[in-house]
Amino acid sequence: MGVSVFTGYNNGNYDEVSSATSIKLPAEYINTLANQYDFGVIDLADDLSSRVGVLDLEVATNRNVKIGGYPADLGQRQYIMSGPATLESNGRLHYTIDTFGGQSGAPILDNVNNRIIGVHSAGYRDLDLNLGAALDSIKILFIKSP
């Protein structure tokens, strides 16, 4: 398939690596490219859960969050920023947390319990606004489905 996932990646070092066996995207994203559906699920050839752990999923609400990722302007190191996020009625989370190209696809984590409540998808420098797909019960079912 040509896609590999590296866990704990930091400046060329990583904990584990596995290849993708399949990738699935919501039909709503394929048909409309709407930000609120801009996420995907990668199935791996290896079960890495016992070695790297698994984060729980939770329906998004207004709360303080953190977003980690690999901003292209800062090299190959992971950075984590935090701040408040607002759930919009259109299924998106909005926040002013500083992000940059390369962080798309990063989990949006509840700042207290580290549960995934969304996926970072876009930033708008002119508006000083970043956003991600907010998890709801339907998206969680999609993610968990085989």
N, C-alpha and C positions, 0 to 999 in steps of 0.2 A: 504494500500500500504506500510505502514511502514516508510515513509519518512516525517519528519517534518521540517519546515523552521522557524527559529527564527530570527526576525529582531532586530537590535541594540544590539546584544548579546555582553556582556562584563562581564567576570568573574562570570558567573552564572546568571546575570540579563539580561533581554531582554524586548523589547517593545511589540511585538506581536508574535504570533505563529499560524501557519496554517499547515494542513496536505496536502500532495500531492494527487491529484486525477489522475494525469498521468504524465509521463516523456517521452520526445521524444529526440532522438539523430539523427544526420545526418546519412543517409545511408553510406556516404563515410567514416565516422568514424567507424561504425559497421563493414564494409567490409575490411578496411585497417589499422585502428588504427592510421591514420596519424594525427600529431599534429595540422595541420591547420584546422582540423574538430573536434578537441577535445573540445566540448562544448555541453551543453544540455539545455533543456527547461523544467521547472517544473511548471505544472498547479496546482494552489492551490484551496482548497475547499472554502476559504474565499477571498473576494476582499479587500486587505489591502491597496490599492493605496491611498485612501483618508486619511489614518492614517499615512502612512510612506512615501508616495510619489513614483514617478516613474522617472527613468532616461531615457533620450532620447538615441537612437542608432544613430551612425554615421559611415559612411565608413571610414576605417582607412587610415591614411597617416603618413609620418614621422612627429613627433611632440614630445613635452614633455608630459609625462603621469605620472599618479600615480596609484599605486596598493595597495589596502588594503587587509587585510586578517588576518588569525589566524595561524601564524607560530607555528608548533608543539613544537619548542624549547623554546617558550616564554609564555607558559600557555594559558589561555583562554581570552586573551585581543586582541582587534583588533589593528593592527599596519598599518601605511600607509607610503610608501616610494615613491619617485618620481625621475624622470630622463628622458633622451631622449630615444625614441624608433624608430627603423628603420623598415619600411615595406619592406619585402622581396617579390620577385616575386612569391614565392611558397605559398603565402597566410598566412604567419606567421609574427608576430611582434617580433623583437629581441631587447633585452635591457639588461643592466648590473645592473638594480635595484636589490637590495638585497631581495631575497625571500627564502622561506624554505618550506619543506613538510608541507602540511596542507593549503597552500594558493592556491592550484589548484582550478580553478573554480571562482576565484576572478575576478571582472570586471577590465579591463584596461581602465582607464578614461582619457580623455583629461584633461590636467592640468589646462586649463583656464575655460572651460564651463561645466565640469563634465559630458560630454556625453560619453557613453560606445562605445569604438572603438575596443574592443577585449576582450578575456577571457584568463587569465593566465593558462598555462597548464604544463609547465615543466621547470626544471632548471638543468644546467650542471656545477657542481662545478669545474671540471677539465678545462673547457673551459671559466670559468667566464662569462657565458652566460645564460640568461633565455629567455623564449619565450612563446608566446600565439597565439591563433587563431585570426587572424585579421578579423574584420567584413568587408564584401563587400555587395553589393546590394542583392546578392542571399542569403547569410546567414541572412541578415536582414529580407528578405521575409520569410525565414524558421522560424525564431524566432517569427515573428508576425502572422504566419498562425495558424488557429485554430487546 
